[in-house]
Amino acid sequence: MNTPGKRNLITDVAGLRVGNAQDLAINTGVTVLTADAPFTCGVSVMGGAPGSRETELLAPDKTVAQVDALVLSGGSALGLDACSGVANALRAQGRGFAVGGQNVPIVPGAIIFDLNNGGDKAWAENPYPLLGAQALAAVSDKFDLGSSGAGTGGTTATLKGGLGSASVTLPSGHTVGALVVVNALGSATVGDGPHFWAAPFEMDDEFGARGVAAEYPDTHVPRTKLAAHANTTIGIVATDAALDKAQCTRLATAAQDGYARALVPAHTPMDGDLIFAVSTGARALQSPLADTLTLGHAAATCMARAIARAVYHASATPNDTQPSWGDRFG
C-alpha cells in the first residue's frame, strides 16, 4: 500500500534539503533543493514558454552526470540570476565539478513569470542572486508551503498559486517526492468552487478533503488568466531509487502527467511547464522495468497532490491581486 512519507514533503527522500527565501515587497522569491553530495538529474520541458538555465547538460548524452543544486525562482529571465547566487555560495563551500584545478558548482534552474503580480518591481539592483544565496542558507528537511519561496508571487486563473510538496512510500520501499511552484495559466480548482482537479489522488486529507466536485463546467472552454504570458508551473520530482540520467529524464516526463491531472489547461503555449527529476541513488531497483513504471506513476500522482497543496496552503500577503483558497473557501 502506498502511504505519504513522514513529512509529506520532497525531503522524505533521505538526504535532500529545501530552502526558501522571499521578498514580500517585490512579491517574489526563490526555492533551492540540494543535498550533501551531488545527485543525478534529468529534465522534461513541455510548456511553450520556458525559462531555464543549464538544462542542456542534463541530457543523457552530455558529460556532467550529477548536479549540486536546483533552483526554482520568480522573476522571469531576471530570476535566473538566483542560480548565480547559489553557485557562488556553493563554490565558497568547496562544492562543484572539479575541472582544471577549479570547482564549478552545477546549478540548473527554472523560473516563473511573476512580474505583474502586484509587487514593486522597480528595484535598483537585481535581487535574485541574494535571494538565491539566502534560500541556500535556509535549506532544511522542513520548509513552508503556500506563499513561500518561489511560490510567493504565484497565481492561477482563479486563485493564488504557491509552493507545494508531497511524497509517497511505495511497497518496494522506494520513496518518491514532488516539489512545485504553481503559477499557471489555468486553474487548480473546478469552476468557481473549492474542489481540486487533483481530488482523486488526495491522501490523508492533505488539501481539505473536499472530494471531487459534484458538477463540472464545460471543459472544452477552460478558464485561464486574463493576463497572458504571466504563467509557468515548474517543479522537481525526486526518488531514492538508483536511476541514471536517462531514467531520470523518463521520470520527469512521466511526472508531467501530474500537471495535466491538477491544472486545466496545462502545457499551453503561454506556460513554461518544466520538471526536473532527481535520484539520490540510495536504493537499488529490484525490477528495473516494473519499478520505473511504478516510480513514474508515483511521480505523476505526487506532483498532482503537490499542486493542490500549493494552492490550498497559499495565504494572504501584501500586494495580492487574487484571493487565496483559504480566504475564499477555508
C-alpha positions as CSV (number, residue, x, y, z in Angstrom):
1,M,0.0,0.0,0.0
2,N,1.2,3.5,-0.9
3,T,1.5,5.9,2.1
4,P,2.7,9.5,2.4
5,G,6.2,10.0,3.8
6,K,6.7,11.2,7.4
7,R,6.7,14.9,6.4
8,N,4.7,14.6,3.2
9,L,7.5,16.7,1.6
10,I,10.1,16.0,-1.1
11,T,12.6,15.9,1.8
12,D,11.2,12.5,2.7
13,V,13.7,11.3,0.1
14,A,16.6,11.0,2.5
15,G,19.4,13.4,2.1
16,L,17.5,16.1,0.2
17,R,17.0,19.6,1.7
18,V,15.0,22.6,0.6
19,G,15.3,26.2,1.4
20,N,13.1,29.2,0.8
21,A,13.7,33.0,0.6
22,Q,11.2,35.7,-0.3
23,D,10.8,39.4,-0.6
24,L,7.2,40.4,0.1
25,A,7.6,43.9,-1.1
26,I,8.6,42.6,-4.5
27,N,6.2,39.7,-4.1
28,T,8.6,37.1,-5.3
29,G,11.0,34.5,-4.0
30,V,13.4,31.6,-4.6
31,T,13.4,28.0,-3.6
32,V,16.6,25.8,-3.6
33,L,16.9,22.0,-3.4
34,T,20.3,20.5,-2.6
35,A,22.0,17.6,-0.8
36,D,25.3,16.9,0.9
37,A,26.6,15.2,-2.2
38,P,25.9,15.7,-5.9
39,F,22.8,13.9,-7.4
40,T,21.7,12.6,-10.7
41,C,19.2,14.7,-12.6
42,G,17.1,14.8,-15.7
43,V,14.6,17.3,-17.1
44,S,11.4,17.5,-19.1
45,V,10.1,20.7,-20.7
46,M,6.5,20.6,-22.1
47,G,5.4,24.2,-21.9
48,G,5.6,26.6,-24.8
49,A,7.4,29.4,-23.0
50,P,10.1,28.0,-20.7
51,G,12.8,29.9,-18.9
52,S,15.7,27.9,-17.7
53,R,19.5,27.6,-17.1
54,E,21.9,24.7,-17.7
55,T,19.1,22.3,-18.7
56,E,21.0,21.2,-21.8
57,L,23.7,19.5,-19.7
58,L,21.0,17.2,-18.2
59,A,20.5,15.4,-21.5
60,P,21.6,11.7,-21.2
61,D,24.4,12.1,-23.7
62,K,26.0,15.1,-22.0
63,T,29.2,14.7,-19.9
64,V,28.3,16.0,-16.5
65,A,26.5,13.2,-14.7
66,Q,25.4,15.0,-11.5
67,V,24.4,18.4,-10.2
68,D,24.9,20.2,-6.9
69,A,21.6,22.0,-6.5
70,L,18.4,23.0,-8.4
71,V,16.8,26.5,-8.3
72,L,13.2,27.4,-8.7
73,S,12.7,31.2,-8.9
74,G,10.4,34.1,-9.6
75,G,11.4,37.0,-11.8
76,S,11.2,35.6,-15.3
77,A,14.5,35.7,-17.1
78,L,15.8,38.1,-14.5
79,G,15.3,35.4,-11.8
80,L,17.8,33.1,-13.5
81,D,20.4,35.1,-11.7
82,A,19.3,33.3,-8.5
83,C,21.3,30.3,-9.8
84,S,24.5,32.5,-9.7
85,G,23.9,33.4,-6.1
86,V,23.5,29.7,-5.2
87,A,26.5,28.7,-7.3
88,N,28.8,31.3,-5.7
89,A,27.7,30.2,-2.2
90,L,28.3,26.6,-3.1
91,R,31.8,27.4,-4.5
92,A,32.7,29.1,-1.3
93,Q,31.8,25.8,0.5
94,G,34.2,23.9,-1.8
95,R,31.4,22.3,-3.8
96,G,31.3,21.8,-7.5
97,F,32.5,19.9,-10.5
98,A,36.3,19.6,-10.4
99,V,37.9,20.8,-13.6
100,G,41.3,22.4,-14.2
101,G,42.0,22.8,-10.5
102,Q,38.8,24.7,-10.0
103,N,35.4,23.8,-8.6
104,V,32.4,24.7,-10.7
105,P,29.0,24.2,-9.0
106,I,26.4,22.8,-11.4
107,V,23.2,24.6,-10.6
108,P,20.4,24.2,-13.2
109,G,17.3,26.4,-12.6
110,A,13.9,27.4,-13.9
111,I,11.8,30.5,-13.5
112,I,8.1,31.6,-13.4
113,F,6.8,34.9,-14.7
114,D,5.6,36.9,-11.7
115,L,6.5,40.4,-12.8
116,N,2.9,41.7,-12.9
117,N,1.5,40.3,-9.7
118,G,1.2,43.5,-7.7
119,G,4.7,43.8,-6.1
120,D,7.2,46.6,-6.5
121,K,9.4,45.6,-9.4
122,A,11.3,48.9,-9.7
123,W,14.5,47.6,-8.0
124,A,17.8,49.3,-8.4
125,E,19.7,46.0,-8.3
126,N,18.7,42.6,-9.3
127,P,17.5,40.9,-6.0
128,Y,17.7,37.3,-7.2
129,P,21.4,36.4,-6.6
130,L,20.9,37.4,-2.9
131,L,17.6,35.6,-2.6
132,G,19.3,32.5,-4.1
133,A,22.1,32.6,-1.5
134,Q,19.6,33.2,1.3
135,A,17.5,30.2,0.2
136,L,20.6,28.0,0.1
137,A,21.5,29.2,3.6
138,A,18.0,28.2,4.8
139,V,17.9,24.6,3.5
140,S,16.4,22.0,5.8
141,D,14.3,18.9,5.8
142,K,11.4,21.0,6.8
143,F,10.1,24.0,4.9
144,D,6.9,26.1,4.5
145,L,4.3,25.6,1.7
146,G,2.0,28.0,0.1
147,S,3.1,31.7,-0.2
148,S,6.8,31.0,0.4
149,G,9.9,30.8,-1.6
150,A,9.4,30.8,-5.4
151,G,5.7,30.3,-4.8
152,T,5.4,33.7,-3.0
153,G,4.0,35.5,-6.1
154,G,2.4,32.6,-7.9
155,T,-1.1,32.9,-9.3
156,T,-3.6,30.8,-11.2
157,A,-6.6,31.6,-13.3
158,T,-8.8,32.0,-10.3
159,L,-6.8,31.9,-7.0
160,K,-3.3,32.5,-5.6
161,G,-0.8,29.9,-6.5
162,G,2.2,28.9,-4.4
163,L,4.8,26.3,-3.4
164,G,3.6,22.7,-2.9
165,S,5.2,19.4,-2.0
166,A,4.1,15.8,-1.4
167,S,5.6,12.4,-1.0
168,V,4.8,8.7,-1.1
169,T,6.5,5.5,0.1
170,L,5.9,2.6,-2.3
171,P,5.5,-1.1,-1.5
172,S,9.0,-1.6,-3.0
173,G,10.4,0.6,-0.2
174,H,11.3,3.4,-2.6
175,T,10.3,6.9,-1.8
176,V,9.1,9.5,-4.3
177,G,8.6,13.2,-3.6
178,A,7.5,16.3,-5.5
179,L,8.1,20.0,-5.2
180,V,6.3,22.5,-7.3
181,V,5.8,26.2,-7.9
182,V,2.3,26.9,-9.2
183,N,1.9,30.0,-11.4
184,A,-0.4,28.5,-14.0
185,L,-2.4,30.0,-16.9
186,G,-5.1,27.6,-16.0
187,S,-6.9,26.7,-12.7
188,A,-6.2,24.1,-10.0
189,T,-9.8,24.2,-8.9
190,V,-13.1,23.2,-10.6
191,G,-15.2,26.1,-11.8
192,D,-16.0,28.6,-9.0
193,G,-15.9,26.0,-6.3
194,P,-13.4,24.7,-3.7
195,H,-12.8,21.3,-5.3
196,F,-9.5,20.5,-6.7
197,W,-8.9,18.8,-10.1
198,A,-6.4,16.6,-8.2
199,A,-9.0,15.4,-5.7
200,P,-9.0,11.7,-6.8
201,F,-5.3,11.5,-5.8
202,E,-5.6,13.1,-2.3
203,M,-4.0,11.3,0.6
204,D,-4.8,11.8,4.3
205,D,-7.0,14.9,3.8
206,E,-3.8,16.8,2.7
207,F,-5.7,19.5,0.8
208,G,-9.0,19.8,2.7
209,A,-10.8,16.5,2.0
210,R,-13.4,18.2,-0.2
211,G,-13.6,15.2,-2.5
212,V,-14.5,15.5,-6.2
213,A,-16.8,18.2,-7.5
214,A,-20.5,17.3,-7.9
215,E,-20.7,19.4,-11.1
216,Y,-18.2,20.3,-13.7
217,P,-18.1,23.3,-16.1
218,D,-17.7,22.9,-19.9
219,T,-14.2,21.5,-20.0
220,H,-14.0,22.4,-23.7
221,V,-13.7,26.1,-22.7
222,P,-11.1,26.1,-19.9
223,R,-10.8,29.1,-17.7
224,T,-7.4,31.0,-18.0
225,K,-5.8,34.1,-16.7
226,L,-6.8,37.3,-18.3
227,A,-3.2,38.4,-18.5
228,A,-1.5,36.1,-21.0
229,H,2.2,35.3,-20.8
230,A,2.2,35.6,-16.9
231,N,2.5,32.0,-16.2
232,T,4.5,28.8,-15.8
233,T,4.5,25.9,-13.4
234,I,7.9,24.5,-12.5
235,G,8.8,21.6,-10.3
236,I,11.1,18.8,-9.2
237,V,10.4,15.1,-8.6
238,A,12.8,13.1,-6.6
239,T,13.4,9.5,-5.5
240,D,15.9,7.4,-3.6
241,A,15.7,4.8,-6.4
242,A,19.0,4.3,-8.2
243,L,18.4,5.9,-11.6
244,D,20.8,7.1,-14.3
245,K,20.3,10.3,-16.3
246,A,18.1,8.6,-19.0
247,Q,15.9,7.1,-16.3
248,C,15.6,10.5,-14.6
249,T,14.6,12.1,-17.8
250,R,11.9,9.4,-18.2
251,L,10.7,10.1,-14.6
252,A,10.5,13.8,-15.3
253,T,8.4,13.1,-18.4
254,A,6.0,10.8,-16.6
255,A,5.6,13.4,-13.8
256,Q,4.3,15.9,-16.4
257,D,1.0,13.9,-16.2
258,G,0.7,15.4,-12.7
259,Y,0.4,18.8,-14.2
260,A,-2.4,17.7,-16.5
261,R,-4.2,15.9,-13.7
262,A,-4.1,19.0,-11.4
263,L,-4.2,22.0,-13.7
264,V,-6.7,22.8,-16.5
265,P,-5.4,23.6,-19.1
266,A,-1.8,22.6,-18.8
267,H,1.3,22.7,-21.1
268,T,-0.1,25.7,-23.0
269,P,1.9,27.9,-25.4
270,M,2.0,30.6,-22.7
271,D,3.2,28.3,-19.9
272,G,6.8,27.2,-19.5
273,D,6.0,24.0,-17.7
274,L,9.2,22.2,-16.7
275,I,10.0,19.4,-14.3
276,F,13.4,18.3,-13.0
277,A,13.9,14.7,-11.8
278,V,16.4,13.8,-9.1
279,S,17.8,10.5,-8.0
280,T,19.9,10.1,-4.8
281,G,20.8,6.5,-5.9
282,A,20.4,5.2,-2.3
283,R,18.2,2.2,-3.1
284,A,18.7,-0.2,-6.0
285,L,15.9,-1.2,-8.4
286,Q,14.7,-4.8,-7.9
287,S,12.9,-5.0,-11.2
288,P,14.1,-2.2,-13.5
289,L,11.2,-2.2,-16.0
290,A,8.4,-2.7,-13.4
291,D,10.0,-0.4,-10.9
292,T,10.5,2.5,-13.3
293,L,6.8,2.2,-14.4
294,T,5.7,2.4,-10.8
295,L,8.1,5.2,-10.0
296,G,6.8,7.3,-13.0
297,H,3.2,6.8,-11.9
298,A,4.0,7.8,-8.3
299,A,5.9,10.9,-9.5
300,A,2.8,12.0,-11.5
301,T,0.4,11.5,-8.6
302,C,2.8,13.1,-6.2
303,M,3.0,16.1,-8.5
304,A,-0.7,16.4,-8.8
305,R,-1.1,16.4,-5.0
306,A,1.7,18.9,-4.6
307,I,0.0,21.3,-7.0
308,A,-3.2,21.1,-5.0
309,R,-1.3,21.6,-1.7
310,A,0.4,24.7,-3.1
311,V,-2.9,26.4,-3.7
312,Y,-4.5,25.0,-0.6
313,H,-1.7,26.4,1.7
314,A,-1.4,29.8,0.0
315,S,-2.0,32.7,2.4
316,A,-2.7,36.4,2.1
317,T,0.4,38.6,1.6
318,P,0.9,42.3,0.8
319,N,0.2,43.4,-2.8
320,D,-2.1,40.4,-3.6
321,T,-4.0,40.6,-6.8
322,Q,-6.0,37.4,-6.2
323,P,-7.6,35.7,-3.1
324,S,-6.1,32.6,-1.6
325,W,-8.1,29.3,-1.4
326,G,-8.3,29.7,2.3
327,D,-9.7,33.2,2.2
328,R,-12.4,32.2,-0.3
329,F,-13.3,28.7,0.9
330,G,-11.4,28.0,4.2
